[in-house]
Amino acid sequence: MEKIIGKKMKMDQIWKDDEAMGITPIQLDAKADLSTLKVGDIVKISGITKGHGFQGVVKRHGFRGGPKSHGQKNRLRAPGSIGSTAPQRVVPGRRMAGHMGVDRVTVKNLKIADLNNDNKVVFLRGSVPGTIGSPIEIVAPK
């Protein structure tokens, strides 16, 4: 498997047959070899996700939060119970509030929509992790 390094560009919409397709362009390095890629190939993309800072359990893990009525005043977005009293400690791995994002993520099965050999740009159909300008790693098929 060959790894090609590039950087994410601004996502765009391309209209084809009265259907909007979400296309993400990737600007490749000057020394990158495009001979292994062709339109229609399925590739894997790896990158660093956007950072979201310190987030609570509702946004970070999708907790529902507490009820809005029945005497609840300030517990709407609270995590609730964090465990039983038997172990007398918090069990490792408990989902809590904390830093969210800036993780390495791999997205599989993205299709190459178009190639621009002159400018060394690969157009992928679908979303790619990271902010605009962040480094992206493309794993080409064998």
VOPAGU-2260 file (C-alpha; in pm, 1 decimal, decimal comma):
REM VOPAGU-2260
SITE   aa  ch    i         X         Y         Z
SITE  MET   A    0       0,0       0,0       0,0
SITE  GLU   A    1     133,0     337,3    -100,4
SITE  LYS   A    2      79,1     641,5     120,1
SITE  ILE   A    3      35,7     979,5     -46,6
SITE  ILE   A    4      56,0    1298,0     162,2
SITE  GLY   A    5    -149,2    1607,6      86,3
SITE  LYS   A    6    -351,5    1880,4     250,9
SITE  LYS   A    7    -725,4    1934,3     266,7
SITE  MET   A    8    -878,1    2214,2      62,3
SITE  LYS   A    9   -1221,4    2377,5      90,7
SITE  MET   A   10   -1511,0    2138,2      22,8
SITE  ASP   A   11   -1718,7    2211,9    -284,8
SITE  GLN   A   12   -2040,4    2098,8    -451,4
SITE  ILE   A   13   -2032,7    1971,4    -804,9
SITE  TRP   A   14   -2359,9    1923,0    -991,8
SITE  LYS   A   15   -2387,2    1614,0   -1206,9
SITE  ASP   A   16   -2716,1    1489,3   -1359,6
SITE  ASP   A   17   -2922,4    1732,6   -1146,9
SITE  GLU   A   18   -2766,0    1591,2    -828,2
SITE  ALA   A   19   -2532,1    1775,2    -592,4
SITE  MET   A   20   -2223,5    1578,6    -490,0
SITE  GLY   A   21   -2009,8    1676,9    -192,0
SITE  ILE   A   22   -1654,4    1685,4    -325,1
SITE  THR   A   23   -1346,3    1738,2    -107,8
SITE  PRO   A   24   -1030,6    1838,3    -296,7
SITE  ILE   A   25    -689,9    1728,4    -163,7
SITE  GLN   A   26    -378,3    1921,9    -274,2
SITE  LEU   A   27     -94,2    1668,7    -301,2
SITE  ASP   A   28     276,1    1728,1    -244,3
SITE  ALA   A   29     487,5    1824,2    -543,8
SITE  LYS   A   30     674,6    1493,0    -529,7
SITE  ALA   A   31     356,1    1281,2    -506,1
SITE  ASP   A   32     303,3    1017,7    -776,2
SITE  LEU   A   33     -48,8    1009,3    -922,2
SITE  SER   A   34      15,3     707,8   -1143,6
SITE  THR   A   35    -126,5     467,9    -882,1
SITE  LEU   A   36    -459,2     656,7    -861,0
SITE  LYS   A   37    -742,0     656,4   -1113,0
SITE  VAL   A   38   -1100,2     782,9   -1116,9
SITE  GLY   A   39   -1336,3     542,5    -942,0
SITE  ASP   A   40   -1075,0     393,1    -705,9
SITE  ILE   A   41   -1170,8     332,5    -343,3
SITE  VAL   A   42    -917,3     482,2     -98,7
SITE  LYS   A   43    -863,3     526,6     275,9
SITE  ILE   A   44    -805,8     874,9     416,3
SITE  SER   A   45    -638,3     947,5     749,8
SITE  GLY   A   46    -618,4    1283,6     921,4
SITE  ILE   A   47    -650,2    1476,4    1246,5
SITE  THR   A   48   -1005,7    1584,8    1335,1
SITE  LYS   A   49   -1111,7    1937,0    1423,7
SITE  GLY   A   50   -1057,7    2039,1    1785,1
SITE  HIS   A   51   -1361,9    2132,4    1993,6
SITE  GLY   A   52   -1194,7    2215,8    2324,2
SITE  PHE   A   53   -1340,0    2113,9    2660,4
SITE  GLN   A   54   -1692,9    1978,2    2610,4
SITE  GLY   A   55   -1957,9    1831,3    2836,6
SITE  VAL   A   56   -2100,1    1480,6    2820,4
SITE  VAL   A   57   -2402,4    1578,2    2608,8
SITE  LYS   A   58   -2193,4    1701,0    2315,5
SITE  ARG   A   59   -1891,2    1475,4    2367,4
SITE  HIS   A   60   -2066,1    1140,2    2420,1
SITE  GLY   A   61   -2429,3    1205,4    2325,7
SITE  PHE   A   62   -2581,2    1174,5    2673,3
SITE  ARG   A   63   -2946,3    1280,7    2696,5
SITE  GLY   A   64   -2920,6    1488,6    3012,0
SITE  GLY   A   65   -3176,4    1506,5    3289,1
SITE  PRO   A   66   -3548,3    1588,9    3279,1
SITE  LYS   A   67   -3662,1    1948,4    3245,5
SITE  SER   A   68   -3937,4    1910,4    3505,3
SITE  HIS   A   69   -4012,0    1715,4    3826,7
SITE  GLY   A   70   -3804,9    1940,0    4047,5
SITE  GLN   A   71   -3490,4    1947,5    3834,2
SITE  LYS   A   72   -3338,0    2292,3    3829,3
SITE  ASN   A   73   -2971,9    2277,2    3730,9
SITE  ARG   A   74   -2920,3    1917,7    3615,2
SITE  LEU   A   75   -3024,5    1945,0    3249,6
SITE  ARG   A   76   -2685,9    1862,7    3095,0
SITE  ALA   A   77   -2530,9    1677,2    3389,0
SITE  PRO   A   78   -2390,3    1324,5    3343,0
SITE  GLY   A   79   -2594,0    1165,7    3622,4
SITE  SER   A   80   -2452,5     883,2    3832,0
SITE  ILE   A   81   -2090,5     785,6    3765,1
SITE  GLY   A   82   -2104,9     440,9    3924,8
SITE  SER   A   83   -2210,6     233,2    4221,0
SITE  THR   A   84   -2077,8     278,3    4574,5
SITE  ALA   A   85   -1926,8     -72,3    4592,1
SITE  PRO   A   86   -1589,8     -10,1    4427,4
SITE  GLN   A   87   -1550,1     321,0    4618,4
SITE  ARG   A   88   -1375,0     474,2    4317,9
SITE  VAL   A   89   -1444,4     582,5    3961,2
SITE  VAL   A   90   -1389,9     291,2    3723,1
SITE  PRO   A   91   -1131,9     365,7    3448,2
SITE  GLY   A   92   -1281,3     442,3    3108,0
SITE  ARG   A   93   -1588,4     620,4    3246,5
SITE  ARG   A   94   -1724,0     862,3    2987,4
SITE  MET   A   95   -1707,3    1214,1    3128,4
SITE  ALA   A   96   -1663,2    1572,1    3016,1
SITE  GLY   A   97   -1322,9    1657,6    2873,9
SITE  HIS   A   98   -1116,5    1748,4    2569,8
SITE  MET   A   99   -1288,8    1666,8    2240,1
SITE  GLY   A  100   -1137,0    1635,2    1895,0
SITE  VAL   A  101    -777,3    1643,6    1766,2
SITE  ASP   A  102    -783,1    1264,5    1719,7
SITE  ARG   A  103    -641,4    1063,7    1430,6
SITE  VAL   A  104    -933,0     927,1    1226,7
SITE  THR   A  105    -935,5     700,3     921,2
SITE  VAL   A  106   -1227,2     716,7     678,9
SITE  LYS   A  107   -1255,6     413,2     452,9
SITE  ASN   A  108   -1425,1     354,5     117,3
SITE  LEU   A  109   -1404,4     705,8     -27,7
SITE  LYS   A  110   -1432,8     715,1    -404,6
SITE  ILE   A  111   -1205,7     927,0    -623,3
SITE  ALA   A  112   -1438,2    1154,1    -822,9
SITE  ASP   A  113   -1177,4    1329,1   -1036,6
SITE  LEU   A  114    -801,6    1382,3   -1076,7
SITE  ASN   A  115    -616,4    1694,7   -1186,4
SITE  ASN   A  116    -264,3    1587,2   -1284,5
SITE  ASP   A  117    -147,3    1940,3   -1373,4
SITE  ASN   A  118    -215,8    2088,1   -1028,3
SITE  LYS   A  119    -174,8    1757,5    -837,2
SITE  VAL   A  120    -526,5    1769,5    -692,4
SITE  VAL   A  121    -740,6    1465,1    -604,5
SITE  PHE   A  122   -1118,0    1514,9    -572,8
SITE  LEU   A  123   -1284,3    1274,8    -327,6
SITE  ARG   A  124   -1654,3    1207,0    -291,8
SITE  GLY   A  125   -1745,5    1243,5      75,3
SITE  SER   A  126   -1608,6    1402,6     388,3
SITE  VAL   A  127   -1246,0    1407,9     498,9
SITE  PRO   A  128   -1139,4    1459,9     863,1
SITE  GLY   A  129    -967,7    1780,2     969,1
SITE  THR   A  130    -969,4    2152,1     906,6
SITE  ILE   A  131    -887,9    2320,6     578,2
SITE  GLY   A  132    -511,9    2302,4     525,2
SITE  SER   A  133    -459,0    2010,8     764,3
SITE  PRO   A  134    -233,7    1724,9     647,1
SITE  ILE   A  135    -410,1    1424,8     495,7
SITE  GLU   A  136    -273,8    1077,6     422,7
SITE  ILE   A  137    -422,3     884,5     128,2
SITE  VAL   A  138    -370,5     509,0     119,4
SITE  ALA   A  139    -398,4     398,7    -241,8
SITE  PRO   A  140    -514,9      51,0    -342,2
SITE  LYS   A  141    -262,3    -207,1    -451,6
